[in-house]
Amino acid sequence: MIALTQKSRIIQTLQTLINTPSPSGNTDRVIRFVEERFESLGIETKRNRKGGLIATIPGKNDREHRMLTAHVDTLGAMVKEIKPSGRLKIDLIGGFKFNAIEGEYCEVETQDGTVITGTTLMHQTSVHVYKDAGSAERNQANMEIRLDAKVKSADDVRALGIEVGDFVSFDPRFQVLDTGYIKSRHLDDKLSVAILMELLKTVNEEGITLPYTTHVLISNNEEIGYGGNSNIPQEVVEYLAVDMGAMGDGQMTDEHTVSICAKDASGPYHLGLRRHLTSLAKSNDIPYKVDLYPYYGSDASAAIRSGHDIVHGLLGAGIDSSHAYERTHLESIDATAKLLWAYMQSEMVI
């Protein structure tokens, strides 16, 4: 358990993941990083046709399998239009709101891999020019990217290699504070990926044989709804999504415990598995909260919607300000890792 809870290792992996841009639809580089890490440990991996990665750890029972999933894709944007002024209109990827990225530094990746930086701004930003600078709606019509290049026309922009359809990523601003808090974009869900990567490394280093063959799916399309709804082996009985715990008014989830989801917008999660997770938390003195996430869906719920005959569950670290500048605490990371560790070595609920 000491090796498992070496938070510095999780945070180091998390920082690398966070600083590797991976908006949904453009995730090959970050998937390759995870793939190479698993392969260096001798862990069997394969990619599905959607570009996700599946790692497999053989267990004592190879007739009944478990699958855990976390997603490495993030929110982002795509160039929608090159304006005559040389600025860019964008279309958002995933559940972003424009107000969450106003003033944010960004990168535009061209088709040949060139990266050009910029800033996401309101067209009416200057209060010395626009009377409605504060009141104008933050929407696609008014928001634009100002490129850090000498461009005065659409032709100037195209000369840089930028075209409609290029991906846009936003500066994550990753910080680890002395208080134990971690602030960054895309903790949803790269934090879960980092935890699972380090759990598998611990299993490998300590020569642990899990009770069931266990697959870890690093999905790459969760933010657009379908990352984990396929490539689930027929032997899989339990399917556990590891994602963020949603915080806000009326929520139980906080930044210092692991959050176990009872229900989200897709409906209730499997009662037996939820009770199993809470029982493991209690018996191992792991701080936890049970919660409902009203506007939320996971790869586990996507798998159920696709018709897979599985027992599905959802847990994750508590993360504040989801889909904006997010924050969590090392205590929540520790609780999440400990519960996953106990779960991976436990008996199935059915």
HUGI-V312228 format. One record per pair of residues at least 12 apart in sequence whose ideal C-beta (glycine too) atoms are under 8 Angstrom apart, sorted by the first residue. I is the first residue (numbers start at 0). GAP is how many residues later the second one is. D is the distance in whole Angstrom. If there is no record, write none. Layout:
I	GAP	D
I	GAP	D
This chain:
0	337	7
0	340	7
2	199	5
2	202	7
2	203	7
3	194	8
3	195	7
3	198	5
3	333	6
3	334	7
3	337	5
4	329	6
4	332	6
4	333	7
5	192	8
6	323	5
6	326	6
6	327	6
8	189	6
8	192	8
9	184	5
9	185	6
9	188	5
9	323	6
9	327	7
10	165	6
10	171	7
10	183	8
10	319	8
10	322	8
12	24	8
12	181	4
12	184	6
12	185	6
13	168	8
13	176	6
13	177	6
13	180	4
14	159	6
14	161	8
15	17	7
16	13	6
16	16	7
16	17	8
16	55	7
16	173	4
16	176	6
16	177	6
17	154	5
17	156	5
17	166	5
17	167	8
17	168	6
17	169	8
17	172	5
18	153	7
18	155	6
19	13	6
20	53	8
20	55	8
20	86	6
20	88	7
20	146	8
20	148	4
21	50	6
21	51	6
21	52	6
21	147	8
21	198	8
22	50	7
22	51	6
22	52	7
22	53	2
22	54	7
22	55	8
22	70	5
22	71	8
22	144	6
22	145	7
22	146	6
23	49	4
23	50	7
23	51	8
23	52	7
23	69	5
23	70	6
23	196	7
23	197	6
23	198	8
23	199	5
23	200	5
24	48	8
24	51	8
24	53	8
24	68	7
24	142	7
24	196	8
24	199	8
25	50	7
25	83	7
25	141	4
26	24	6
26	45	6
26	46	5
26	193	4
27	23	6
29	42	5
30	16	7
30	20	6
30	21	7
30	22	5
30	41	6
30	187	7
30	189	6
33	19	6
33	38	7
33	159	7
33	163	6
33	184	5
34	12	7
34	18	5
36	160	6
36	164	8
37	15	8
37	17	5
37	159	8
37	162	7
40	159	7
40	160	6
40	163	5
41	162	7
42	12	5
42	13	8
42	14	7
42	157	6
42	161	7
43	12	5
47	182	7
47	183	4
49	170	7
49	171	6
49	177	7
49	180	7
49	181	8
50	169	5
50	170	8
51	165	6
51	166	6
51	167	5
51	168	5
51	169	7
51	175	6
51	176	8
51	179	7
52	164	7
52	165	4
52	167	8
53	161	6
53	162	7
53	163	5
53	164	8
53	177	6
54	145	6
54	160	7
54	161	5
54	163	7
55	157	7
55	158	7
55	159	5
55	160	8
56	143	7
56	146	6
56	153	6
56	156	7
56	157	5
56	158	8
56	159	8
57	151	8
57	155	5
58	150	7
58	151	4
58	152	6
58	153	4
58	154	4
58	155	6
59	149	6
59	150	7
59	151	5
59	152	7
60	150	6
60	151	5
60	152	7
61	151	5
61	173	8
62	172	6
63	148	6
63	171	6
63	173	5
63	284	6
64	147	6
64	148	5
64	149	7
64	150	6
64	168	6
64	170	4
64	171	5
64	172	7
65	146	5
65	147	7
65	148	5
65	149	7
65	170	7
65	171	7
65	172	5
65	173	8
65	174	7
65	278	7
65	282	7
66	147	7
66	148	4
66	149	8
66	150	6
66	165	6
66	166	7
66	169	5
66	171	7
66	172	5
66	173	7
66	243	8
67	128	6
67	146	7
67	147	7
67	148	5
67	149	7
67	171	8
67	172	5
67	173	8
67	174	6
67	272	7
67	276	8
68	147	7
68	148	4
68	149	8
68	150	6
68	158	8
68	159	5
68	170	7
68	171	7
68	172	5
68	173	7
68	230	5
68	231	7
69	119	5
69	122	4
69	123	5
69	125	8
69	126	5
69	146	8
69	147	8
69	148	7
69	149	7
69	171	7
69	172	5
69	173	7
70	118	5
70	121	8
70	122	7
70	147	7
70	148	4
70	149	7
70	150	8
70	151	3
70	152	7
70	156	5
70	157	7
70	172	7
70	228	6
71	117	7
71	118	6
71	121	5
71	146	5
71	147	7
71	148	6
72	146	7
72	147	5
72	148	6
72	149	6
72	150	5
72	151	8
72	154	7
73	20	7
73	95	8
73	111	7
73	112	4
73	114	8
73	116	7
73	149	7
74	17	7
74	18	6
74	19	4
74	20	7
74	21	5
74	95	8
74	110	8
74	111	7
74	148	6
74	248	6
75	16	8
75	17	5
75	18	7
75	20	8
75	91	6
75	92	6
75	93	5
75	94	7
76	13	4
76	14	6
76	15	5
76	16	6
76	19	7
76	24	8
76	29	8
76	90	8
76	91	4
76	93	8
77	12	7
77	13	5
77	15	6
77	87	6
77	88	7
77	89	6
77	90	6
78	12	8
78	29	7
78	83	6
78	84	7
78	85	5
78	86	6
78	87	5
78	89	7
79	60	7
79	84	7
80	83	7
81	72	4
81	75	5
81	76	7
81	80	7
81	81	8
81	82	7
82	61	7
82	71	7
83	69	6
83	70	6
84	67	8
84	68	8
85	61	7
85	65	4
85	66	5
85	67	6
85	68	7
85	70	5
85	71	5
86	36	8
86	57	4
86	58	6
86	59	6
86	60	7
87	20	7
87	30	7
87	56	6
87	57	4
87	59	7
87	69	7
87	74	7
87	80	8
88	51	7
88	54	8
88	55	6
89	30	8
89	50	7
89	53	7
89	54	8
89	55	6
89	78	6
90	49	7
91	48	8
92	130	7
92	131	7
93	129	4
93	130	6
93	229	8
94	128	7
94	228	5
95	227	6
96	41	8
96	226	7
96	227	8
97	40	4
97	41	6
97	42	7
97	45	5
98	39	4
99	223	6
99	224	4
99	225	8
100	19	5
100	42	8
100	69	6
101	18	6
101	19	7
101	20	6
101	36	6
101	41	7
102	16	7
102	17	7
102	18	7
103	15	7
103	16	5
103	66	5
103	67	6
104	12	7
104	13	7
104	14	6
104	15	8
104	65	7
104	66	4
105	12	5
105	13	7
105	14	5
105	39	6
105	62	5
105	63	6
105	64	5
105	65	7
106	61	7
106	62	5
106	63	8
106	64	8
107	37	7
107	39	7
107	54	6
107	58	5
107	59	8
107	60	5
108	57	6
108	58	5
108	59	8
108	60	7
109	50	7
109	51	4
109	52	6
109	53	7
109	56	6
110	50	7
110	52	7
110	55	7
111	49	6
113	46	8
113	47	5
115	31	6
115	32	7
115	33	6
115	44	6
115	45	8
115	46	7
116	30	8
116	31	5
117	27	5
117	28	6
117	29	4
117	30	6
118	26	7
118	27	5
118	29	8
119	23	6
119	24	8
119	25	6
119	50	7
120	22	7
120	23	6
120	24	8
120	25	5
121	14	6
121	16	7
121	20	6
121	21	6
121	22	8
122	19	5
122	20	7
122	21	5
123	12	5
123	18	6
144	23	7
146	13	8
146	15	8
169	15	6
170	14	8
171	12	5
171	13	4
171	14	5
172	12	7
172	152	7
179	149	5
179	150	4
179	151	7
180	74	7
180	146	6
180	147	7
180	148	5
180	149	8
181	145	7
181	146	6
181	147	7
181	148	7
181	151	8
182	142	7
182	143	7
182	144	5
183	141	8
183	142	6
183	143	8
184	139	8
184	140	6
184	141	6
185	140	7
186	57	7
186	130	8
186	132	5
186	139	4
186	140	8
186	141	6
187	55	7
187	56	4
187	131	6
187	134	6
187	135	7
187	138	6
188	33	7
188	53	8
188	54	5
188	55	6
188	127	8
190	53	7
190	125	8
190	126	6
190	128	7
190	137	7
190	142	7
191	50	4
191	51	6
191	52	7
191	124	6
191	125	7
191	144	8
192	25	6
194	47	7
194	122	8
194	138	7
194	141	6
194	142	5
194	145	7
195	20	5
195	22	8
195	46	6
195	144	7
197	139	7
198	138	7
198	141	6
198	142	6
198	145	7
199	16	6
201	139	8
202	141	8
207	137	8
209	134	6
209	135	6
210	134	6
210	135	7
210	136	7
211	136	7
212	22	7
213	130	6
214	18	7
214	21	7
216	14	7
216	15	8
216	82	7
218	80	5
221	21	8
221	76	7
221	77	5
221	80	8
224	72	7
224	77	6
225	76	6
226	72	5
226	75	7
227	13	7
227	70	8
227	71	3
227	72	7
227	74	6
227	75	6
228	70	7
228	73	4
228	74	5
228	76	7
228	77	4
228	79	8
229	76	7
231	71	6
231	76	5
231	78	7
235	72	8
235	74	6
236	73	7
236	74	6
236	111	6
236	113	7
237	35	6
237	72	7
237	73	5
237	74	8
237	75	7
237	110	6
237	111	7
238	61	6
238	64	6
238	69	7
238	71	4
238	72	7
238	73	5
238	74	8
239	33	7
239	60	7
239	72	8
239	73	5
239	74	7
239	75	7
239	103	7
240	57	4
240	58	5
240	59	4
240	60	8
240	71	7
240	72	7
240	73	5
240	74	8
240	75	8
241	72	8
241	73	6
241	74	6
241	94	8
241	98	7
242	55	5
242	56	7
242	71	6
242	73	5
243	72	5
243	73	7
243	74	8
243	75	4
243	78	6
243	82	8
244	13	7
244	14	3
244	16	7
244	44	7
244	46	6
244	48	8
244	70	8
244	71	5
244	72	6
244	73	4
244	74	6
244	87	8
245	13	8
245	45	7
245	47	4
245	50	6
245	73	8
245	76	6
246	71	6
246	72	7
246	73	5
246	74	8
246	75	7
250	40	6
250	42	8
251	37	4
251	38	7
251	39	4
252	36	5
252	38	5
252	65	4
253	35	7
253	64	5
253	78	8
254	62	8
254	63	5
254	64	7
254	65	6
254	72	7
254	73	5
254	74	4
254	76	7
254	77	5
255	31	7
255	62	7
255	73	5
255	75	4
255	76	6
255	79	8
256	30	4
256	31	5
256	32	5
256	61	6
256	74	7
256	75	6
256	78	5
257	23	7
257	28	6
257	29	7
257	30	5
257	31	8
257	57	6
257	58	7
257	59	7
257	60	8
257	74	7
257	77	4
257	78	4
257	80	8
257	81	5
258	29	7
258	30	5
258	31	8
258	32	5
258	56	6
258	57	6
258	58	7
258	59	5
259	14	6
259	17	5
259	18	6
259	21	7
259	28	6
259	29	7
259	30	5
259	31	7
259	53	8
259	54	8
259	55	5
260	13	8
260	29	8
260	30	6
260	31	7
260	32	6
260	35	8
260	37	8
260	52	8
260	53	4
260	54	7
260	55	8
261	12	6
261	28	5
261	29	7
261	30	6
262	29	5
262	30	8
263	28	7
263	29	4
263	30	7
263	32	4
263	33	6
263	34	7
263	37	7
263	50	7
264	28	7
264	29	7
264	30	6
264	31	6
264	32	6
264	36	8
265	31	5
265	32	8
265	35	4
265	38	7
265	39	7
266	34	8
268	31	7
268	32	8
268	43	6
268	44	5
268	45	6
269	41	5
269	42	5
269	43	6
269	79	8
271	39	7
271	77	4
271	78	6
272	38	5
272	39	7
272	40	4
272	76	5
273	16	7
273	39	6
274	74	8
275	67	8
275	70	7
275	73	5
276	36	6
276	38	6
276	62	7
276	66	7
277	12	6
279	59	6
279	62	4
279	63	6
279	66	6
280	54	8
280	58	6
280	61	8
282	59	8
283	54	6
283	55	7
283	58	5
285	49	5
285	52	5
285	53	5
285	56	7
286	44	7
286	48	5
287	47	7
287	51	7
288	29	7
297	16	5
299	12	4
299	13	7
299	14	5
300	13	8
310	37	8
310	38	6
310	39	6
314	21	7
314	24	6
314	25	8
315	20	6
316	15	4
316	16	6
316	18	8
316	19	5
317	14	5
318	13	8
